[in-house]
Amino acid sequence: MALQIGDTAPDFETETTEGKLRFHDWIGDSWAVLFSHPKDFTPVCTTELGYMARIKPEFDRRGVKILGLSVDPSEKHADWVRDIEETQGTAPNYPIIADSDFQVSKLYGMLPADVSGDPAGRTPADNQTVRNVFVIGPDKKVKLILVYPMSTGRNFDEVLRVIDSLQLTAKHQVSTPVNWQPGEKVIISGSVSDEQAREQYPEGWESPKPYIRIVPQPS
């Protein structure tokens, strides 16, 4: 079965550029982003890893840990990190999984369960499905899954926007509308009755239709 939103993120123990970690223990009470790469020294992924390093303070501010993954051994990661720093201006400042045994890629449904062998013998095209972003909550549940093709760089500003929405809606009984940005108006969740909504929003709400109840973003 493919991993879906709401599933418990599979736990694992693995080697990274910052040593061995057990995933659920590493997350702790934080949020986490796991983003994967088909191969070291791929051009699009090189730009992504550098950008994530530059905006890591934004994830830190939101209590979100970052974890990269590439289907290559640790010694190749070390060389790639130097390339990333040279070409992107910032070296990865977060751990990168050395998924050379395909353990995590298979656990997360990014590669078929029967994949085996030497990762050096596989091309980026062989691993092209290892291009996911998983956002995982403190409850270890999967909150977001994004899958990108190798030719398209990921929009990590959008990932931050979604995390802002996820954290807001986890705390308050609201949803965020199309293209929402932090500070903009939100929608009262459908699970909240009008009677309950009046208690929370005594000043009322905008309602272009009875099922759409718009209010300022809760603080």
VOGU-3710 file (C-alpha; in Angstrom, 3 decimals, decimal comma):
1> malqigdtap> 0,000/0,000/0,000  1,285/3,483/-0,858  1,961/5,816/2,035  -0,907/8,272/2,470  -1,656/11,436/4,417  -2,660/10,454/7,951  -0,519/7,304/8,007  2,162/6,906/10,636  5,498/7,724/9,021  7,577/4,517/8,973
11> dfetettegk> 10,353/4,547/11,557  13,877/3,531/10,599  17,495/3,647/11,717  20,013/4,894/9,180  23,410/6,439/8,546  23,541/10,133/7,675  26,160/12,791/7,072  25,761/13,670/10,768  25,946/10,102/12,098  23,397/7,405/12,811
21> lrfhdwigds> 19,834/8,367/13,717  16,519/6,701/14,499  13,862/8,703/12,713  11,073/8,935/15,296  13,530/9,656/18,105  15,212/12,297/15,958  11,868/14,033/15,288  10,996/14,075/18,990  8,320/16,716/19,643  9,157/18,654/16,479
31> wavlfshpkd> 7,783/18,715/12,966  9,979/17,280/10,218  10,563/17,515/6,473  12,066/14,503/4,698  13,020/15,306/1,096  14,577/12,755/-1,218  16,954/12,726/-4,180  17,560/10,037/-6,814  21,350/10,383/-6,912  24,268/12,524/-5,764
41> ftpvcttelg> 25,689/15,100/-8,196  22,363/15,651/-9,966  22,027/19,322/-11,011  18,466/20,113/-9,897  18,962/18,444/-6,520  22,217/20,354/-6,029  20,283/23,626/-6,233  17,594/22,311/-3,881  19,995/21,194/-1,170  21,751/24,557/-1,261
51> ymarikpefd> 18,489/26,491/-1,053  17,260/24,399/1,881  20,493/25,217/3,707  19,951/28,944/3,121  16,375/28,947/4,405  16,927/26,505/7,285  16,448/29,347/9,823  12,848/29,619/8,585  12,271/25,947/9,363  14,024/26,330/12,717
61> rrgvkilgls> 11,712/29,228/13,609  8,711/26,971/13,010  10,142/24,072/15,036  10,715/21,959/11,908  13,709/19,643/11,423  15,088/18,976/7,924  16,347/15,606/6,705  17,632/14,948/3,196  18,028/11,587/1,476  19,975/10,390/-1,541
71> vdpsekhadw> 20,429/6,873/-2,884  24,208/6,838/-2,508  26,743/6,010/0,251  28,045/8,506/2,815  31,462/8,962/1,191  29,812/10,261/-1,996  27,625/12,580/0,053  30,750/14,207/1,513  32,048/15,051/-1,974  28,628/16,283/-3,081
81> vrdieetqgt> 28,346/18,562/-0,045  31,557/20,312/-1,153  30,106/20,807/-4,632  26,885/22,206/-3,158  28,779/24,733/-1,062  30,948/25,755/-4,022  28,105/26,181/-6,513  25,235/27,311/-4,273  27,144/29,297/-1,662  25,845/27,301/1,304
91> apnypiiads> 26,671/23,774/2,449  23,888/21,550/3,783  23,486/22,243/7,511  21,176/19,312/8,152  21,690/15,528/7,933  21,463/13,679/4,607  20,589/9,982/4,666  22,926/7,608/2,840  20,192/5,302/1,522  22,588/3,019/-0,314
101> dfqvsklygm> 20,614/-0,085/0,710  17,328/1,521/-0,485  15,790/0,884/2,950  14,093/4,235/3,399  13,198/4,662/-0,267  11,354/1,340/-0,169  9,747/1,994/3,242  8,294/5,228/1,904  7,103/3,711/-1,372  9,542/5,637/-3,536
111> lpadvsgdpa> 11,182/2,490/-4,965  9,712/-0,989/-5,521  10,232/-3,495/-2,712  12,306/-5,800/-4,949  15,021/-3,199/-5,707  18,468/-4,442/-4,654  22,115/-4,397/-5,652  24,863/-1,816/-5,830  23,510/1,768/-5,878  26,514/2,799/-7,984
121> grtpadnqtv> 25,087/0,697/-10,799  21,844/2,674/-10,860  21,348/5,879/-12,819  19,290/8,894/-11,753  16,628/7,714/-14,193  16,478/4,371/-12,364  15,743/6,290/-9,149  13,602/9,044/-10,665  10,701/8,261/-8,307  12,874/9,255/-5,323
131> rnvfvigpdk> 11,795/12,914/-5,590  9,362/13,294/-2,704  8,738/15,764/0,090  7,143/14,394/3,249  6,006/16,702/6,052  5,577/14,809/9,310  3,988/16,110/12,497  5,060/15,662/16,120  2,512/12,817/16,295  4,643/11,063/13,617
141> kvklilvypm> 1,756/11,204/11,135  2,286/12,137/7,493  0,759/15,581/6,898  1,857/16,276/3,313  3,287/14,336/0,369  4,641/16,122/-2,705  6,163/14,279/-5,673  8,199/16,131/-8,293  9,784/15,052/-11,589  13,584/15,232/-11,872
151> stgrnfdevl> 13,386/18,102/-14,348  11,486/20,455/-12,030  13,059/22,031/-8,974  10,920/21,953/-5,868  9,340/25,081/-4,375  10,415/25,020/-0,728  8,806/28,398/-0,080  5,532/26,583/-0,784  6,517/23,872/1,697  6,974/26,602/4,333
161> rvidslqlta> 3,556/28,030/3,443  1,923/24,626/3,827  3,662/24,101/7,176  2,295/27,463/8,354  -1,174/26,265/7,372  -0,708/22,837/8,959  0,501/24,301/12,242  -2,300/26,879/12,330  -5,060/24,396/11,508  -3,690/21,868/14,003
171> khqvstpvnw> -4,083/24,469/16,757  -7,371/26,086/15,696  -10,525/24,684/14,092  -9,988/26,476/10,797  -8,934/25,772/7,226  -6,927/27,979/4,871  -8,337/29,005/1,465  -6,663/29,018/-1,932  -3,296/30,800/-2,087  -3,539/31,675/1,614
181> qpgekviisg> -0,589/33,450/3,164  0,065/33,856/6,914  -1,981/36,708/8,349  -4,774/36,435/5,787  -8,353/35,411/6,529  -9,247/31,766/7,113  -12,337/29,551/6,967  -14,086/28,047/9,983  -13,884/24,259/9,707  -17,008/22,424/8,625
191> svsdeqareq> -16,872/20,302/11,784  -17,651/23,427/13,864  -21,383/24,162/14,198  -22,699/27,714/13,905  -23,465/27,630/17,629  -19,871/26,652/18,456  -18,554/29,202/15,968  -20,501/32,014/17,671  -18,746/31,177/20,938  -15,345/31,361/19,261
201> ypegwespkp> -16,157/34,323/17,010  -18,740/36,482/18,830  -18,264/39,234/16,251  -19,513/36,857/13,569  -18,082/35,983/10,157  -18,375/36,698/6,454  -20,611/34,148/4,776  -21,068/34,430/0,980  -22,714/31,003/1,246  -23,893/29,207/4,409
211> yirivpqps> -21,079/26,662/4,133  -18,360/29,317/3,770  -17,596/31,140/7,030  -14,643/33,522/6,768  -12,883/35,002/9,806  -9,578/36,710/10,603  -6,699/34,342/11,265  -6,640/33,315/14,948  -3,528/34,443/16,778
//
